[in-house]
Amino acid sequence: MKTSQLLIPTLREDPGEAETVSHRLMLRAGLIRKTAAGIYTYLPLGLRIIRKIEQIIREEMNRAGAQELLMPIASPAELWKETGRWEYYGKELLRFKDRHERDFCLGPTHEEVITDLFRREVRSYRQLPLNFYQIQTKFRDEIRPRFGLMRGREFIMKDAYSFDTDDAGAKISYQKMYDAYTRIFTRCGLTFRAVEADTGLIGGDVSHEFMVLAETGEATVVYSDQGSYAANLERAEVLPPSHPDDELPRPLTPVATPQCRTVEEVTAFLTISSRQLVKTLLYRADKETVAVLIRGDHDLNEVKLARLLQVTEVQLADPDTVSRLTNAPVGFAGPIGLTGVRILADHAIHMMRNMVVGANRADTHYVDANWDRDFRVDQFADLRNAQAGDPSPKGPGFLTLAKGIEVGQVFLLGTKYSKSMNATILDDQGKERLAIMGCYGIGVGRTAAAAIEQNHDEKGIIWPLPIAPFHVHLLPVSQSAKTADAVSRLYTDLSANGFEVLWDDRDDRAGVKFNDADLIGAPFQIIIGDKGLADGVVELKVRRSGEKSRVAPPDVVTHLLRLFGNTGLTPPAHSTFLA
């Protein structure tokens, strides 16, 4: 393909709207353009990358026994009301009415639609197991779409849904998808880790996220430095302390702390460690307000709190609520004398002695408070974020934190949807039983963006070979007839051997071509000019390493095939992942 035949609107400067590396480079390399907030058009180069990722996904899903279908993006409200998610899903669900005033939504996911299809078409256990998948556009009306394809409102997703007769079969289906995802992201050339995850709005009991490790990731991955334990920060377990503080209780004493509201201000004023202070946080959970006690050097995990309270989400109480319940401004709440709310505490509080807490009076804290003497705790639980150095909750070692980008997630749903929608089959005894379900998602555009976050330098993108828009970028630096003839021969030979080639045929300066080539990020570049041809060679550059070789034009195909083979991939002429 010649550059003159493609729309590749590269940009010299960084777009002001871009906040992340992938967003910036996707715009600069001419892969995407913004249509509206969180909604993008895929330009030709961007779509080539998307199609390659989709092809890898299709091959591995088919290999795992899943069947491809395509469901509508618009879903009738009746299906969502059966599961309760019409109200539960919130404002991310984009609702609309058709001309007959019937309620619909744009599908953010398709559990309801696939379960409805299953209950109408499948009758017997003999038809199971079944796994259906699609690659389709989804829409979630994110309140703050950002980071380009990382958190858009409209996006391309592979979603799959398995149906089994019993829990044992469902676990087998789940493992097949887990293994398929491992192969998919390996074939995409990504460094990733599968971690335990929260099930969120999808539901179910077991879930794993597949996280591409990248310093620019917005999620935090927690894993053991010795064992196999790994989870995202929302899910990562924290063990209770094994030993209590050995101090003897001291008398409770109120201390004036003028204008000291934050952990930093209070600890500096009292010259104590943040480990000695306990934060009292008031949270709204549906119609209830609860007080949560967290050690000063720890952070509350709101997902754990919501899970404990069995609600969708929790929110910090507003200042008026804090003042009404504590008789004090924000910053001075404490558990002593606090009434009318449940008091929950992280496990770490159970072992503390002589702690500092708010006094529920302006400009005042208590020192040497002890929970079993001075205030009540209604329930202790794991409520904090894991930290580096915490003991691994499963197996040996200590926890380490890294940044990651979620590109896929698998869920073992159980009967969450089959029960609410009465999706049953007849078992081998002729009795009706609910189908056991799993669901499995991959963000296709997000996978492309994550690949950039993990593979780039100051010049631009460095595509992993399997998902690169082109394998080879031909860069003639002369407009002479000799160079044109050499480029044409190389283009023909490379294409005949299965390489995907982008030929920069623009009448432009060499520097412009080199900059665009580095920005676009094809794995291999071939520079052809009169000077090199006079010596009987062209220059072959490996984009990732910058390594350059002088190669005779007849030997370029052989040399590239050898480089290609060193990646462990099938040579292009025989590959199965070409667009």
ABEGO torsion letter per residue (X at the ends): XBAAABBBBBBABBBAABABAAAAAAAAAGABBBABBGBBBBBAAAAAAAAAAAAAAAAAAAAAGBBBBBBBABBBAAAAAAAGAAAAAEAABBBBBBAAGBBBBBBABAAAAAAAAAAAABABAAAOBBBBBBBBBBBBBBABBBGEAABBABBBBBBBBBBBABAAAAAAAAAAAAAAAAAAAAAAGBBBBBBBBBAEAAEEABBBBBBBBBAABABBBBBBAABABBBBAAABBBBBBABBBABBBBBBBBBBBBGBABAAAAAAAAGBBAAABBBBBBBBBEABBBBBBBBAABBBBAAAAAAAAGBABBBBBBAAAAAAAAGBBBGABBABGBBGBBBBBBAAAAABBGBBBBAGBBGBBBBGBBAAAABBBABBBBABBBBBGBBBABEBEBBBBBBBBBABBBBBAEAAAAAAAGBBBBBAAGBBBBBBBBBBBBBAAAAAAAAAAABBBAAEBBBBAAABABABBBBBABABAAAAAAAAAAAAAAAAAGBBBBBBABBBBAAAAAAAAAAAGBABBBBBBAAAAAAGBBBBBBAAAGBBBBBBAAAAAAAAAAAAAAAGBBBAAABAABX
